[in-house]
Amino acid sequence: MTSKNKLVAVLMVFVGVVIFAWESRTLNPHQVVRELTHLNMWWLLVATLMMLGSWVVETVVLQVLLRHEGEKLMPFGNALRVPLVEQLFNSITPFAAGGQPAQLVAMLQSGVEGGRASSVLLMKFIVYQFMVLINFVFTIVVAFRTVAVHFGALAVLIAFG
């Protein structure tokens, strides 16, 4: 790590600490400690495993979409870097607009050609949108009655949408 990178890393950590301190200025420290001691570690572990599993599945999907006849598979470490970059840039840019361009740059840095990387990102987006649609249809089929109870007349618009 170069000295410039170290300086930027220290600056980013400092900015993060300042933002965290500013956002937590109105919290009661005793209440925070009480809530932390009553955390159910099982659910925290489940959430962590789900997050890690999501990254692994996204990495495998990326490897499958990048697979080309006669070429070897993109190394798992390089492929894992792409979803992590996406998460970072979705988190730090307004409207999560920086995730896909950052993924493209990460894939270019990993040696994937620009056109192929763009095509794979488009395929990933289409697969993601298709899965969202399937989840929505499944939810409407299974639990429309619950939606109708909670949203009343708006439920018809939800189903129509």
N, C-alpha and C positions, 0 to 999 in steps of 0.2 A: 504494500500500500504506500503510495507516494505521500509526501508531506502535505501536498495540496488536498489529497483525498482524506487524510487524517484530520486536517483542519475543517473540511466540509462536514465530516462525520461528527466531530465535536460540536460544531455549530448547529447541526441538525438535532443532536441530543439536547443541547441547551435550549433551542427553540421549543422542542417537545416538552421539556420540563417546565418552561415558562407558561406554555399553553395549558398544561395540566394544572399547574398551580393557580392560574387565573380562573379556570373553569371550576375548580374545587374550592374557591374562596368562600362560598356560602355554605359549605357542608359542615355539619357538626362532627368533629373528629371522633367523639365517643360513639355516636350512632354508626359511623362508618366502621369502627372497630367491632361493634356489636354485630353488625350485619355480616362482616367478614368471618367472624367466629361461628356464625350460624349457616354459613354456606354449605350446601350439600355437595361435597367433593365428587360424588358419583356423577351428578349431572354436569359438573364442570369437566370431568374426564370424558363423558359422552360427547359433549359439545366440541372439545378439543379433537377427539378422534373423528368426529364427523367432518370437521374443518380439514384435517389432514387427509382424510379419505377423499374429500372433494378435490383437493389438489392432486392427489395421486390419480384419480379417475380422469381428471382433465388432462393430466400429463399423458396418460395412456391413450386417450382420444387423440391428442395432438400427434403422438407417435404413429398411431394407426393412419391418420389422415396424411401424414408426411411420408408414409411408406411408399416407396416407388420400386417398381420391378427392377431387380438387379442391383439395388443399392442396399447398404446395410442400414439398420435402424438408427435413428438419431439417439445418441446416448441419453439415458434417463436423467442424468444430472443437468444436461443442457435443456432437455425438454421440460424438466421441473421448474427451471428458471423462468420460463415463459408465463405460466399462470401466476407465479409469485410477482413478477413484474406487473402483470395485469392488475392484480389485487392492489398493489402499491399505488399505481397511477389512477385506478378507479377511486381510490380513497382520497388522494390529494388533489384531484382536479374537479372543478365544478361540474355537476351533472354527470360525473363519472365518464367524462369524455376522453380522458387520456389513456384508457386501458388498451384499446385496440391499436392505436398508433405506437404505444410503447411495446406491445407484443410484437408488432412488425419489426421494430428496431432490434428487439432482443433476438428474433429469429434471424434477421440479417447478420447480426453479430455472431450467431451460431453457425453461419455458413449456408443458410437456406437462401436460394435465389429470391429476389424481390417479388416477381410475379407468382411464383409458387407459394411464397409465404402469404401474400394477399389472398390467393385462392383458398388456402387452408383456413385462414381466418374467416373468410366468408362462409365456408362450409361449416366451421365451428359455430358461427352465429346462426346459421339456418338450423342446425341440429338443436341448438339451445332454444330457439324460438319454437321449434316443433315440440320439444319436450314441455315447454311452458304451456302450449296449447293442449297437449295431452293431459297435463295435470289439471288445467282449468276444466276441461270436459269431464274428466273423472270426478272432480270435486262437485260440479254441477249435477252430474248423474247421481252421485252418492248422497250429497248433502244439500240439495236445493231447498228442501223443506226448512232446514236450519237457517239458510241464508234468507229465505222468505220471512221467517219469524223475526229475525233481527233487523232486516232492512225494509220490510213492508212492501210498499209500491215500488220502491227502488229495485227490488229483486227482479222485476220484469226487465228493467233496463240492463241489469247486470247480465241476465241470461241472453238478452238480445245482443249485447256487446260481445 
